[in-house]
Amino acid sequence: MKESPVEVEGVIHTVLPGTMFRVQLDNKHLVLAVISGKMRKRWVRLTVGDRVKMEMSPYDLQKARIIWRLK
């Protein structure tokens, strides 16, 4: 059975090349995040300080996929 992803929120700490971001979670951990395909298709722009919602695999807690930009 497939494991469901863990949804977390964080703030973009650093913008990296290749549409990758270093995101700081609420508990001060830094994770490497990429933009989901839907956000890439819609040309959603992300900058330092933006609050984002992410999906993380329960097996690898160092990487995440950004699925939503919050206000």
N, CA and C atoms as a LAMMPS dump frame, in Angstrom:
ITEM: TIMESTEP
0
ITEM: NUMBER OF ATOMS
213
ITEM: BOX BOUNDS ff ff ff
-5.0000000000000000e+02 5.0000000000000000e+02
-5.0000000000000000e+02 5.0000000000000000e+02
-5.0000000000000000e+02 5.0000000000000000e+02
ITEM: ATOMS id mol type element x y z
1 1 1 N 0.82 -1.17 0
2 1 2 C 0 0 0
3 1 3 C 0.873 1.246 0
4 2 1 N 0.501 2.252 -0.779
5 2 2 C 1.305 3.448 -0.92
6 2 3 C 1.135 4.362 0.284
7 3 1 N 2.255 4.87 0.776
8 3 2 C 2.225 5.796 1.911
9 3 3 C 1.775 7.171 1.445
10 4 1 N 0.967 7.838 2.247
11 4 2 C 0.523 9.187 1.89
12 4 3 C 1.593 10.195 2.303
13 5 1 N 1.764 11.267 1.522
14 5 2 C 2.79 12.262 1.852
15 5 3 C 2.417 13.079 3.086
16 6 1 N 3.432 13.594 3.741
17 6 2 C 3.255 14.433 4.917
18 6 3 C 3.206 15.882 4.448
19 7 1 N 2.178 16.644 4.845
20 7 2 C 2.071 18.05 4.452
21 7 3 C 2.609 18.926 5.572
22 8 1 N 3.541 19.821 5.218
23 8 2 C 4.143 20.748 6.173
24 8 3 C 4.173 22.14 5.557
25 9 1 N 4.387 23.138 6.413
26 9 2 C 4.508 24.519 5.958
27 9 3 C 5.868 25.057 6.362
28 10 1 N 6.362 26.012 5.568
29 10 2 C 7.642 26.62 5.87
30 10 3 C 7.809 27.932 5.132
31 11 1 N 8.969 28.555 5.343
32 11 2 C 9.297 29.834 4.723
33 11 3 C 10.535 29.644 3.861
34 12 1 N 10.518 30.193 2.65
35 12 2 C 11.667 30.06 1.752
36 12 3 C 12.845 30.824 2.332
37 13 1 N 13.956 30.118 2.508
38 13 2 C 15.16 30.671 3.115
39 13 3 C 16.157 31.112 2.042
40 14 1 N 16.334 30.282 0.996
41 14 2 C 17.292 30.558 -0.065
42 14 3 C 16.725 30.083 -1.393
43 15 1 N 16.978 30.863 -2.452
44 15 2 C 16.606 30.456 -3.804
45 15 3 C 17.851 29.88 -4.464
46 16 1 N 17.755 28.647 -4.959
47 16 2 C 18.869 27.953 -5.594
48 16 3 C 18.601 27.824 -7.088
49 17 1 N 19.638 27.58 -7.898
50 17 2 C 19.412 27.42 -9.34
51 17 3 C 18.61 26.16 -9.654
52 18 1 N 17.943 26.177 -10.798
53 18 2 C 17.184 25.009 -11.24
54 18 3 C 15.852 24.874 -10.546
55 19 1 N 15.216 25.98 -10.209
56 19 2 C 13.921 26.011 -9.507
57 19 3 C 13.934 25.159 -8.233
58 20 1 N 15.032 25.243 -7.498
59 20 2 C 15.142 24.567 -6.205
60 20 3 C 15.231 25.628 -5.118
61 21 1 N 14.764 25.268 -3.943
62 21 2 C 14.706 26.212 -2.836
63 21 3 C 15.131 25.537 -1.552
64 22 1 N 15.745 26.302 -0.658
65 22 2 C 16.021 25.833 0.689
66 22 3 C 14.921 26.438 1.559
67 23 1 N 14.118 25.589 2.196
68 23 2 C 12.956 26.035 2.955
69 23 3 C 13.159 25.717 4.427
70 24 1 N 12.874 26.708 5.276
71 24 2 C 12.983 26.521 6.719
72 24 3 C 11.61 26.19 7.277
73 25 1 N 11.508 25.049 7.943
74 25 2 C 10.249 24.629 8.553
75 25 3 C 10.014 25.388 9.849
76 26 1 N 8.839 25.212 10.416
77 26 2 C 8.492 25.895 11.657
78 26 3 C 9.38 25.457 12.823
79 27 1 N 9.928 24.245 12.751
80 27 2 C 10.806 23.755 13.815
81 27 3 C 12.287 24.037 13.52
82 28 1 N 12.568 24.983 12.616
83 28 2 C 13.913 25.488 12.279
84 28 3 C 14.766 24.524 11.457
85 29 1 N 14.226 23.41 10.959
86 29 2 C 14.976 22.522 10.074
87 29 3 C 14.942 23.063 8.653
88 30 1 N 16.035 22.842 7.904
89 30 2 C 16.106 23.256 6.504
90 30 3 C 15.947 22.034 5.614
91 31 1 N 15.097 22.14 4.587
92 31 2 C 14.902 21.06 3.633
93 31 3 C 15.094 21.611 2.222
94 32 1 N 15.432 20.729 1.299
95 32 2 C 15.582 21.078 -0.099
96 32 3 C 14.246 20.823 -0.792
97 33 1 N 13.71 21.845 -1.47
98 33 2 C 12.381 21.719 -2.064
99 33 3 C 12.42 22.121 -3.539
100 34 1 N 11.548 21.487 -4.326
101 34 2 C 11.38 21.815 -5.738
102 34 3 C 9.916 22.199 -5.972
103 35 1 N 9.66 22.884 -7.079
104 35 2 C 8.303 23.301 -7.411
105 35 3 C 7.569 22.132 -8.049
106 36 1 N 6.3 21.96 -7.71
107 36 2 C 5.496 20.913 -8.333
108 36 3 C 5.203 21.297 -9.788
109 37 1 N 4.81 20.336 -10.572
110 37 2 C 4.555 20.559 -11.992
111 37 3 C 3.442 21.538 -12.264
112 38 1 N 2.412 21.527 -11.439
113 38 2 C 1.284 22.438 -11.621
114 38 3 C 1.711 23.888 -11.404
115 39 1 N 2.562 24.124 -10.408
116 39 2 C 3.04 25.485 -10.153
117 39 3 C 3.999 25.926 -11.253
118 40 1 N 4.791 24.998 -11.753
119 40 2 C 5.732 25.321 -12.835
120 40 3 C 4.98 25.663 -14.114
121 41 1 N 3.897 24.946 -14.368
122 41 2 C 3.088 25.181 -15.565
123 41 3 C 2.411 26.547 -15.524
124 42 1 N 1.976 26.961 -14.338
125 42 2 C 1.281 28.247 -14.162
126 42 3 C 2.226 29.417 -13.908
127 43 1 N 3.544 29.191 -13.946
128 43 2 C 4.56 30.232 -13.773
129 43 3 C 4.398 30.966 -12.446
130 44 1 N 4.217 30.227 -11.369
131 44 2 C 4.112 30.828 -10.043
132 44 3 C 5.522 31.221 -9.596
133 45 1 N 5.686 32.485 -9.236
134 45 2 C 6.992 33.003 -8.806
135 45 3 C 7.117 32.892 -7.29
136 46 1 N 8.278 32.446 -6.832
137 46 2 C 8.552 32.321 -5.413
138 46 3 C 9.818 33.095 -5.083
139 47 1 N 9.809 33.832 -3.981
140 47 2 C 10.977 34.592 -3.548
141 47 3 C 11.256 34.297 -2.08
142 48 1 N 12.369 34.808 -1.598
143 48 2 C 12.756 34.62 -0.201
144 48 3 C 11.712 35.273 0.697
145 49 1 N 11.28 34.554 1.709
146 49 2 C 10.294 35.067 2.652
147 49 3 C 8.878 34.604 2.378
148 50 1 N 8.625 33.987 1.206
149 50 2 C 7.288 33.478 0.903
150 50 3 C 6.993 32.258 1.771
151 51 1 N 5.777 32.178 2.28
152 51 2 C 5.334 31.015 3.054
153 51 3 C 4.732 30.01 2.081
154 52 1 N 5.151 28.749 2.162
155 52 2 C 4.73 27.721 1.213
156 52 3 C 4.231 26.48 1.955
157 53 1 N 3.389 25.719 1.265
158 53 2 C 2.901 24.427 1.739
159 53 3 C 3.617 23.363 0.917
160 54 1 N 4.11 22.313 1.578
161 54 2 C 4.912 21.3 0.901
162 54 3 C 4.421 19.898 1.234
163 55 1 N 4.755 18.965 0.351
164 55 2 C 4.553 17.537 0.585
165 55 3 C 5.913 16.891 0.756
166 56 1 N 6.021 16.044 1.784
167 56 2 C 7.263 15.323 2.032
168 56 3 C 6.971 13.836 2.119
169 57 1 N 7.891 13.031 1.633
170 57 2 C 7.776 11.59 1.77
171 57 3 C 8.093 11.21 3.208
172 58 1 N 7.364 10.259 3.771
173 58 2 C 7.693 9.844 5.142
174 58 3 C 9.04 9.111 5.227
175 59 1 N 9.603 8.727 4.09
176 59 2 C 10.875 8.007 4.065
177 59 3 C 12.08 8.928 3.956
178 60 1 N 11.936 10.088 3.287
179 60 2 C 13.042 11.019 3.113
180 60 3 C 12.585 12.401 3.574
181 61 1 N 12.985 12.787 4.777
182 61 2 C 12.535 14.045 5.36
183 61 3 C 13.482 15.203 5.058
184 62 1 N 14.403 15.03 4.102
185 62 2 C 15.312 16.1 3.71
186 62 3 C 14.885 16.78 2.419
187 63 1 N 13.935 16.182 1.686
188 63 2 C 13.472 16.719 0.411
189 63 3 C 11.969 16.924 0.454
190 64 1 N 11.496 17.903 -0.333
191 64 2 C 10.066 18.189 -0.342
192 64 3 C 9.657 18.718 -1.708
193 65 1 N 8.353 18.741 -1.951
194 65 2 C 7.776 19.288 -3.18
195 65 3 C 6.834 20.413 -2.784
196 66 1 N 7.071 21.63 -3.311
197 66 2 C 6.231 22.776 -2.999
198 66 3 C 4.951 22.66 -3.816
199 67 1 N 3.804 22.672 -3.124
200 67 2 C 2.53 22.5 -3.819
201 67 3 C 1.66 23.746 -3.758
202 68 1 N 1.98 24.7 -2.87
203 68 2 C 1.121 25.868 -2.733
204 68 3 C 1.89 27.032 -2.135
205 69 1 N 1.654 28.247 -2.64
206 69 2 C 2.216 29.461 -2.031
207 69 3 C 1.135 30.102 -1.175
208 70 1 N 1.416 30.287 0.102
209 70 2 C 0.426 30.844 1.029
210 70 3 C 0.581 32.365 1.104
211 71 1 N -0.42 33.012 1.617
212 71 2 C -0.391 34.477 1.736
213 71 3 C 0.471 34.926 2.871
